[in-house]
Amino acid sequence: MGKLRITWKRSAIGYPKRQARTIRALGLQRLNHTVEHDDTPQVRGMIKAVEHLVEWSAVQEGRE
């Protein structure tokens, strides 16, 4: 299973509260914070819901 690297790039102010809760559920704490998650359909769905606020990329196995 691959990994996804997600970085919070735009503030959630002015967007529905549900999107701010999705950002928190992804484990993002502040702007420009980056987290890694397993590549699952659930995480992909959360990214899709807030794709206008985050940047993401797939992490290659064996690389940091």
C-alpha positions in Angstrom: 0.0 0.0 0.0 1.4 3.4 -1.0 1.5 6.6 1.0 0.1 10.1 0.3 1.8 13.3 1.5 -0.7 16.0 2.2 0.2 19.7 2.8 -2.4 22.3 4.0 -1.9 25.4 1.7 -5.0 27.6 2.0 -7.0 28.7 5.1 -10.4 27.1 5.7 -11.8 30.5 6.9 -14.9 31.3 4.8 -15.5 27.7 3.8 -18.1 25.4 5.4 -17.3 24.1 8.8 -17.4 20.6 7.5 -14.3 21.3 5.4 -12.4 22.7 8.4 -13.3 19.4 10.3 -12.0 17.4 7.3 -8.7 19.3 7.5 -8.5 18.4 11.2 -9.5 14.8 10.6 -6.5 14.5 8.2 -4.3 15.5 11.1 -3.3 19.0 9.7 -2.7 21.5 12.5 -1.6 24.7 10.8 -0.9 26.1 7.3 2.0 24.5 5.5 1.8 21.5 7.9 2.5 18.2 6.1 1.3 14.7 7.1 1.5 11.3 5.5 -1.3 8.8 5.3 -1.8 5.4 3.8 -3.4 5.6 0.3 -6.9 4.4 1.1 -10.3 5.3 -0.5 -11.3 7.0 2.7 -8.3 9.3 2.7 -8.7 10.0 -1.1 -12.3 11.0 -0.4 -11.2 13.4 2.3 -8.6 14.9 0.0 -11.2 15.3 -2.7 -13.5 17.2 -0.3 -10.8 19.8 0.4 -8.6 19.6 -2.7 -8.9 23.4 -3.1 -7.2 23.9 0.3 -4.4 21.3 0.2 -1.7 20.0 -2.0 -1.0 16.3 -2.1 1.4 13.8 -3.8 2.1 10.1 -3.8 5.2 9.0 -1.9 7.4 6.5 -3.6 8.1 3.3 -1.5 11.6 3.4 0.0 12.0 7.2 -0.4 11.6 9.9 2.1 
